[in-house]
Amino acid sequence: MSSKKETVLDLGKYIDKSIRVKLSGGREVLGILKGYDQLLNLVLDETTEFLRDPEDPLRITDQTRPLGLIVCRGTAVMLCSPTDGTEEIANPFLAAED
């Protein structure tokens, strides 16, 4: 039996690729994955944070700020998404306006 713990997610295929990460508390960042560990701590380079609307903290604005090299603590990571091969679509569950 192996004593090395495996990660819940296999992020190895995303090393040196751009990923978007949602963190607890509502912050969202986009950066190049440089490393990770079994606790899902992430090292991101060339990172950009997407700023929230001050009047509606649940809404992300088009404003960004550069962060550079960061470490995302695994306990704060809620979602990891590769940016390659994804596209934004309209929400099909919202009622159509007449």
C-alpha positions as CSV (number, residue, x, y, z in Angstrom):
1,M,0.0,0.0,0.0
2,S,1.3,3.4,-1.0
3,S,1.9,5.9,1.8
4,K,1.7,8.9,-0.6
5,K,-1.6,10.7,-0.5
6,E,-3.3,11.4,-3.8
7,T,-5.1,14.7,-4.6
8,V,-8.9,14.8,-5.1
9,L,-8.3,16.4,-8.4
10,D,-5.6,15.6,-11.0
11,L,-4.3,19.0,-11.8
12,G,-1.1,17.8,-13.4
13,K,-2.5,18.2,-16.9
14,Y,-3.1,21.9,-16.2
15,I,0.4,22.8,-15.1
16,D,1.6,25.8,-17.1
17,K,-1.9,26.4,-18.3
18,S,-4.4,29.2,-17.5
19,I,-7.0,28.3,-14.9
20,R,-9.8,30.3,-13.2
21,V,-10.2,29.8,-9.4
22,K,-13.1,30.8,-7.2
23,L,-12.3,31.2,-3.6
24,S,-14.4,31.2,-0.5
25,G,-15.5,34.7,0.3
26,G,-16.3,35.4,-3.3
27,R,-12.9,36.3,-4.8
28,E,-12.1,35.0,-8.3
29,V,-8.6,34.9,-9.9
30,L,-7.2,33.8,-13.2
31,G,-3.6,32.7,-13.5
32,I,-1.1,30.1,-14.8
33,L,-0.9,27.0,-12.6
34,K,2.7,26.5,-11.6
35,G,2.2,23.9,-8.8
36,Y,-0.2,22.2,-6.4
37,D,-0.1,19.7,-3.6
38,Q,-2.4,17.0,-2.1
39,L,-4.2,19.6,0.0
40,L,-5.1,21.6,-3.1
41,N,-2.8,24.5,-2.3
42,L,-2.3,26.2,-5.7
43,V,0.6,28.3,-6.9
44,L,-0.5,30.7,-9.7
45,D,1.7,33.0,-11.7
46,E,0.7,36.1,-13.7
47,T,-2.5,36.2,-11.7
48,T,-5.3,38.7,-12.2
49,E,-8.2,39.2,-9.7
50,F,-11.7,40.0,-10.9
51,L,-13.1,42.8,-8.8
52,R,-16.6,42.7,-7.3
53,D,-19.3,45.4,-7.6
54,P,-19.2,47.4,-4.3
55,E,-23.0,47.8,-4.4
56,D,-23.6,44.1,-5.2
57,P,-20.8,41.9,-3.7
58,L,-22.2,38.8,-5.5
59,R,-21.6,40.4,-9.0
60,I,-18.2,40.3,-10.6
61,T,-17.4,43.4,-12.7
62,D,-15.1,43.8,-15.7
63,Q,-12.5,45.5,-13.6
64,T,-9.4,43.6,-12.7
65,R,-6.2,44.1,-10.8
66,P,-2.9,42.3,-11.3
67,L,-1.6,40.2,-8.4
68,G,1.4,38.4,-9.9
69,L,2.6,35.2,-8.2
70,I,0.2,34.0,-5.5
71,V,-0.5,30.9,-3.3
72,C,-4.2,29.9,-2.9
73,R,-4.7,28.0,0.2
74,G,-6.5,24.7,-0.5
75,T,-9.1,25.2,2.2
76,A,-10.2,28.4,0.4
77,V,-10.4,26.9,-3.1
78,M,-14.0,26.3,-4.1
79,L,-13.7,25.8,-7.9
80,C,-10.9,25.3,-10.4
81,S,-11.7,25.7,-14.1
82,P,-9.4,25.6,-17.1
83,T,-9.8,28.5,-19.5
84,D,-8.9,26.6,-22.6
85,G,-11.8,24.9,-24.2
86,T,-14.5,26.8,-22.2
87,E,-16.9,29.5,-23.3
88,E,-19.5,31.6,-21.5
89,I,-23.1,30.9,-22.4
90,A,-26.4,32.5,-21.5
91,N,-28.1,31.1,-18.4
92,P,-30.9,28.8,-19.7
93,F,-32.7,28.9,-16.3
94,L,-33.3,32.7,-16.3
95,A,-36.8,33.6,-17.5
96,A,-36.8,35.2,-20.9
97,E,-37.8,38.9,-20.8
98,D,-40.8,39.8,-23.1
